Amino acid sequence: MIGPKRPRRNYFRRAFRQLAKARAGNIGLTFALVVTPVILAVGTGIDLARTYNTQTKMQADLDAALIAAVKDSSVVTNQQLQQKITDWISADANLTSTAYTINNISVDTTNHVVSATLNATVPTVFMRLTGLKTVAVAAKSVAKGPSSSYLQVYIVLDKSASMLLPASQADRTTFLNLLYNNSYSDPATFFRSYTKCEFACHDFDGNYFRYNYQIFYNIFDLVKAYNATSSTPITLRTDVALTATGQVVDMIAASNATTPHITAGLYYFGDNLYTAVPQTSSTTTLKKALTDDSYGLTSATSQPVTYFNNMLTTLTKLVGTAGDGSSAAKPLKLVLILTDGAQSSRPWVLTSSTTQTYVAPMNPAWCSPLKANGVTIGVLDTEYLAITYDWGYNATLGMSMNSANWYSNWGGVIRSGVSGSTPRRDYLQYALTDCASSSQLFISASDKTDIASGLSTIFNSYLSSVRLTQ
């Protein structure tokens, strides 16, 4: 009777054992000569893999320690910073079991640069057969904050008519009452038209205003005359935007007080990008532009259209490629945009429903070329207030994203997970968030207090970030 077949693997196993025990001829010697190098090779690979994993962990621990440390480089002493790095490594890396030693800790609190080297010895297992009991590994890292690097700042302000909207609800109420009580359309008969319009109604629209025995043909001049005599002046969003810009200029001046390394320029846009003040280290010049109407930044002027596609194309060419911040010839580059994010034109609102679809959120893909050049983008979103009584708003930003034909008109793709029934107004924040380099560099502000502080908050967030330079 033929019994069951034995597994083939058992056959090979027995043959291998017999080969290992063989003493006839040179078989045993040959086997030893062949197997020993194989074992050493495999074992060496295992030891080297353990060494590599240890070095990778060391580098990650050191990078994390320096990132945490450099953020405090302006508020603690060198000795305290060195101790902080040591404590971080000790807690995270377990110095005792891995035999780490921390060497060459260098702290430059003036320039916010921290560097250190981490060393360790990794015990071997298989490589001991060759006499090598340990392998030395090291990690080196240098962390630097942008606050100490050479930096160019591009402050870009939206000059669309919507930036002439009131900056708070109280301002809004006063503003609407002023328009309602002083608007006319027929000079011959003094026919009162009772204009009560906010959305895209900031230019002359066939109406005029009589206030204090004077005639005004635009809302800005009316508000300016009102503010000159009123104890409760109306604050427009452009006014608050300039306050926000002024705070950033003050921060730049403070940062440059010890080591001049930051320049800034002021720019505005409507149908395209325009330069109010080119890159300069003179904060006096920058501050002057915020109050002098001739620079084009104040509420004295506005743009009837807002074309982000044109503006961002021009801005990308103007800014160029960012450097590593190591010298004035290789500056980091930061763009700060203050806007409501609406791609719009006044005629689009006033004409057919087909053109009204063009009033929509800007396409964040237009920001991609700047990012590809290594430029960092921060965005302050001056939120649109819902203007439900105004037909122009209801026919455009009050409509849904589905009705905007966003892809066919502007190449925009709605975020995954966001419904196409979302009002265009509500989608503005998604578009602007996606334009910013990170969520930490985006702020949405709805009142004048938040708008005034928002730009400096974003700027400070950028200065507090850290770069690993080595």
CORTAUR-V474673 format. One record per residue. N is the residue number from 1. PHI is phi in whole degrees, -180 to 180 (* if undefined). PSI is psi as a letter, one per 40 degrees, with the letter a starting at -180 (NA if undefined). Layout:
n: {N N}
phi: {PHI PHI}
psi: {PSI PSI}
This chain:
n: {1 2 3 4 5 6 7 8 9 10 11 12 13 14 15 16 17 18 19 20 21 22 23 24 25 26 27 28 29 30 31 32 33 34 35 36 37 38 39 40 41 42 43 44 45 46 47 48 49 50 51 52 53 54 55 56 57 58 59 60 61 62 63 64 65 66 67 68 69 70 71 72 73 74 75 76 77 78 79 80 81 82 83 84 85 86 87 88 89 90 91 92 93 94 95 96 97 98 99 100 101 102 103 104 105 106 107 108 109 110 111 112 113 114 115 116 117 118 119 120 121 122 123 124 125 126 127 128 129 130 131 132 133 134 135 136 137 138 139 140 141 142 143 144 145 146 147 148 149 150 151 152 153 154 155 156 157 158 159 160 161 162 163 164 165 166 167 168 169 170 171 172 173 174 175 176 177 178 179 180 181 182 183 184 185 186 187 188 189 190 191 192 193 194 195 196 197 198 199 200 201 202 203 204 205 206 207 208 209 210 211 212 213 214 215 216 217 218 219 220 221 222 223 224 225 226 227 228 229 230 231 232 233 234 235 236 237 238 239 240 241 242 243 244 245 246 247 248 249 250 251 252 253 254 255 256 257 258 259 260 261 262 263 264 265 266 267 268 269 270 271 272 273 274 275 276 277 278 279 280 281 282 283 284 285 286 287 288 289 290 291 292 293 294 295 296 297 298 299 300 301 302 303 304 305 306 307 308 309 310 311 312 313 314 315 316 317 318 319 320 321 322 323 324 325 326 327 328 329 330 331 332 333 334 335 336 337 338 339 340 341 342 343 344 345 346 347 348 349 350 351 352 353 354 355 356 357 358 359 360 361 362 363 364 365 366 367 368 369 370 371 372 373 374 375 376 377 378 379 380 381 382 383 384 385 386 387 388 389 390 391 392 393 394 395 396 397 398 399 400 401 402 403 404 405 406 407 408 409 410 411 412 413 414 415 416 417 418 419 420 421 422 423 424 425 426 427 428 429 430 431 432 433 434 435 436 437 438 439 440 441 442 443 444 445 446 447 448 449 450 451 452 453 454 455 456 457 458 459 460 461 462 463 464 465 466 467 468 469 470}
phi: {* -85 -78 -65 -70 -79 -57 -61 -63 -67 -63 -67 -62 -65 -64 -66 -65 -65 -65 -67 -90 -61 -121 -72 61 -107 -63 -63 -64 -61 -60 -63 -67 -81 -74 -59 -62 -64 -62 -63 -64 -64 -63 -61 -61 -66 -63 -67 -64 -63 -65 -62 -62 -65 -64 -63 -64 -60 -63 -64 -63 -68 -57 -62 -64 -72 -60 -67 -74 -65 -66 -103 -66 -99 -125 -130 -79 -58 -64 -65 -69 -62 -66 -63 -64 -61 -64 -63 -62 -60 -74 -91 -107 60 -57 -63 -76 -106 58 -75 -132 -103 -127 54 -73 -122 -127 -119 -71 -67 -101 57 -123 -129 -136 -163 -122 -119 -118 -155 -119 -105 -67 -98 -119 -79 -71 -61 -62 -98 95 -96 -89 -142 -124 -85 -132 -147 -136 -131 -148 -132 -116 -140 -90 -58 -62 -107 -88 -69 -146 -111 -112 -114 -96 -116 -110 -71 -112 -67 -59 -66 -74 -92 -69 -60 -90 -149 -65 -65 -63 -63 -62 -62 -60 -66 -64 -64 -65 -62 -90 -130 -99 -137 -132 -133 -59 -70 -109 54 -72 -78 -98 55 -62 -137 -133 -117 -74 56 -117 -97 -100 -62 -128 88 -98 -140 -126 -107 -146 52 66 -124 -108 -128 -106 -150 -68 -59 -64 -64 -64 -62 -65 -62 -64 -68 -121 -100 -84 -125 -63 -88 -99 -95 -63 -61 -61 -70 -60 -71 -62 -61 -64 -60 -66 -66 -61 -63 -65 -65 -61 -66 -68 -84 -61 -94 -136 -62 -145 -118 -114 -145 -136 -114 -139 -140 -146 -146 -74 -159 -93 -130 -99 -90 -139 -70 -52 -153 -97 -85 -71 -65 -64 -63 -66 -62 -65 -80 -123 -93 -58 -67 -82 85 -101 -80 -70 -67 -136 -150 -109 -76 -133 -136 -114 -65 -61 -68 -60 -71 -64 -66 -63 -61 -67 -68 -74 75 -97 -78 -98 -98 82 -78 -153 -64 -82 -130 -76 -65 -135 -124 -108 -112 -111 -112 -163 -96 84 -94 -79 -156 -149 -57 -60 -64 -75 -85 -102 -82 -65 -66 -75 -66 -68 -69 -74 -158 -62 -64 -87 -62 -62 -67 -85 -61 -59 -62 -63 -62 -88 82 -83 -93 -118 -114 -131 -107 -90 -88 -56 -72 -83 -65 -120 -69 -85 -95 -61 -63 -67 -63 -88 -130 -65 -78 -84 -81 -64 -59 -79 -86 49 -61 -70 -70 -80 -130 77 -79 -120 -66 -54 -63 91 -102 -70 -68 -82 -61 -59 -58 -57 -73 -81 -54 -69 -65 -63 -74 -62 -71 -74 -65 -70 -159 -65 -70 -106 -130 -136 -106 -128 -113 -130 -68 -67 -69 -65 -61 -95 -64 -67 -69 -64 -64 -63 -66 -62 -67 -65 -85 -74 -129 -118 -87 -97 -156}
psi: {h h i i h i i d d d d d d d d d d d d d e h e h b e d d d d d d d d d d d d d d d d d d d d d d d d d d d d d d d d d d d d d d d d d d d d d e e e e i i d d d d d d d d d d d d d d d e g d d d e f i i h i f h h h g d d e f h h i i h h i i h h i i c d e d d e e h d i h h i i h i i h h h i d e e i h h h h h h h h h f i d e e e i i e i d d d d d d d d d d d d e e i i e g d d e f h h e f h g h d h f f e i h f e i i h h h f f i h h e i d d d d d d d d d d e i e g i h h i d d d d d d d d d d d d d d d d d d d e d d h h e h i i i h i i i c e a h i h d h i h i e h d d d d d d d e e h d e e e d i e d i i h e i h g d d d d d d d d d d d d a h i a e e e i d e f i i h h h h h h i e e h h i h d d d d e b i d d d d d d h i i i h e d e e d d d d d e e h h h i h h h g h h i h g d e h d d d d e c d e i i d d e e f d d d d e e i h h i h e h i e e h i d d d e d d d d d d d d i d i d e f h h h h e i d d d d d e d d d d d d d d d d e i i h h e NA}
